[in-house]
Amino acid sequence: MRLSETQRLQLAHRSVRRFTDRALEPAHLEQLIRCGQAAASSSFIQAYSVVRVVDTASRAAIARAAGDQQWIVDAPAFLVFCADLRRVQQACLAAGAGAIDGYAEHGLAAVVDVSLMAQNVLLAAESQGLGGVFIGGIRNAPQIVVDVLRLPSLVLPVFGMCLGWPDETNDVKPRMPVEMVLHQDVYRDASPQQISAYDETMRSYYASRSGGARSADWSSVTARAVQGKQRRHMREFLAACGFFRA
Ligand SMILES: Cc1cc2nc3c(=O)[nH]c(=O)nc-3n(C[C@H](O)[C@H](O)[C@H](O)COP(=O)(O)O)c2cc1C
């Protein structure tokens, strides 16, 4: 089946971490945010806010908190995407419907809302030749992000995003075969053969991207990433922000 323009764009996605000096104008960013807002929203609660971080010292503090990711400092635009239940809370209180503080369901809806919105922002940007990368590293030390951006309760920083005009073009990372992620009628675990075939695919990808220097596969990279970033402070942090308590 022929791919649409949009599908070609989606399949060409790769994260960008090096940018030219060209600025991202405020009006352009607003247009991208409007595209983000066009995403579907759970019960139309629109439970997100985005903070553009312009202040140099704030950027540097967040970059440090995120594990010294230099692209946070260098990118023409750096955004922090927050799950935001404050307006929802205001609506509930105004309607006399009680507070929503802490409910897991609403927290989940807000995290889904902001994620869908952010992916729309990135895709809109990519459609115009911009590039970017999500920054989950802000959750290494999320309280620093809260303090620097003065986020009130019920506003949870979920990830950042660097945006700008690409100064690098990485190869597209091969995704898992569709059969591993698309199930029919009932769930089926991936077989060890499927996992090792994908490990082989990723081993070749990492080797070719690093000129043969990097020997890694999907399983080893995943295990290191996941176990090396348990971020055990997150449970307490979520509760402190008013999320996932009840
Ligand atoms: C929620 C989320 C958080 C991420 N956090 C980081 C990050 O902190 N730093 C970074 O360099 N890349 C980060 N990434 C980018 C991923 O590493 C990247 O999307 C993945 O390796 C696939 O590569 P690709 O985007 O080039 O296809 C993040 C991606 C997502 C979706």
The ligand as an SDF file (V2000), in Angstrom:
LIG
                    3D

 31 33  0  0  0  0  0  0  0  0999 V2000
    9.6150   10.1100   27.0520 C   0  0  0  0  0  0  0  0  0  0  0  0
   10.9730   10.1000   26.3820 C   0  0  0  0  0  0  0  0  0  0  0  0
   12.0770   10.5150   27.0910 C   0  0  0  0  0  0  0  0  0  0  0  0
   13.3300   10.5860   26.4710 C   0  0  0  0  0  0  0  0  0  0  0  0
   14.3850   11.0890   27.1740 N   0  0  0  0  0  0  0  0  0  0  0  0
   15.5590   11.3190   26.5330 C   0  0  0  0  0  0  0  0  0  0  0  0
   16.6010   12.0240   27.1960 C   0  0  0  0  0  0  0  0  0  0  0  0
   16.5140   12.4090   28.3660 O   0  0  0  0  0  0  0  0  0  0  0  0
   17.7390   12.2700   26.5000 N   0  0  0  0  0  0  0  0  0  0  0  0
   17.8980   11.8930   25.1940 C   0  0  0  0  0  0  0  0  0  0  0  0
   18.9560   12.1780   24.6210 O   0  0  0  0  0  0  0  0  0  0  0  0
   16.9380   11.2120   24.5420 N   0  0  0  0  0  0  0  0  0  0  0  0
   15.7580   10.9350   25.1650 C   0  0  0  0  0  0  0  0  0  0  0  0
   14.7250   10.3150   24.5100 N   0  0  0  0  0  0  0  0  0  0  0  0
   14.9070    9.9070   23.1060 C   0  0  0  0  0  0  0  0  0  0  0  0
   15.0000    8.4010   22.9450 C   0  0  0  0  0  0  0  0  0  0  0  0
   16.2550    7.9720   23.3750 O   0  0  0  0  0  0  0  0  0  0  0  0
   14.7560    8.0710   21.4600 C   0  0  0  0  0  0  0  0  0  0  0  0
   13.4660    8.4910   21.0960 O   0  0  0  0  0  0  0  0  0  0  0  0
   14.8730    6.5800   21.2090 C   0  0  0  0  0  0  0  0  0  0  0  0
   16.1900    6.1330   21.4410 O   0  0  0  0  0  0  0  0  0  0  0  0
   14.5260    6.2630   19.7670 C   0  0  0  0  0  0  0  0  0  0  0  0
   15.3430    6.9850   18.8840 O   0  0  0  0  0  0  0  0  0  0  0  0
   14.7360    7.9550   17.8070 P   0  0  0  0  0  0  0  0  0  0  0  0
   13.8490    8.9530   18.4960 O   0  0  0  0  0  0  0  0  0  0  0  0
   15.9200    8.6090   17.1360 O   0  0  0  0  0  0  0  0  0  0  0  0
   13.9570    7.1110   16.8520 O   0  0  0  0  0  0  0  0  0  0  0  0
   13.4860   10.1850   25.1110 C   0  0  0  0  0  0  0  0  0  0  0  0
   12.3590    9.7290   24.4110 C   0  0  0  0  0  0  0  0  0  0  0  0
   11.1190    9.7020   25.0320 C   0  0  0  0  0  0  0  0  0  0  0  0
    9.9130    9.2460   24.2410 C   0  0  0  0  0  0  0  0  0  0  0  0
  1  2  1  0
  2  3  1  0
  2 30  2  0
  3  4  2  0
  4  5  1  0
  4 28  1  0
  5  6  2  0
  6  7  1  0
  6 13  1  0
  7  8  2  0
  7  9  1  0
  9 10  1  0
 10 11  2  0
 10 12  1  0
 12 13  2  0
 13 14  1  0
 14 15  1  0
 14 28  1  0
 15 16  1  0
 16 17  1  0
 16 18  1  0
 18 19  1  0
 18 20  1  0
 20 21  1  0
 20 22  1  0
 22 23  1  0
 23 24  1  0
 24 25  2  0
 24 26  1  0
 24 27  1  0
 28 29  2  0
 29 30  1  0
 30 31  1  0
M  END
$$$$
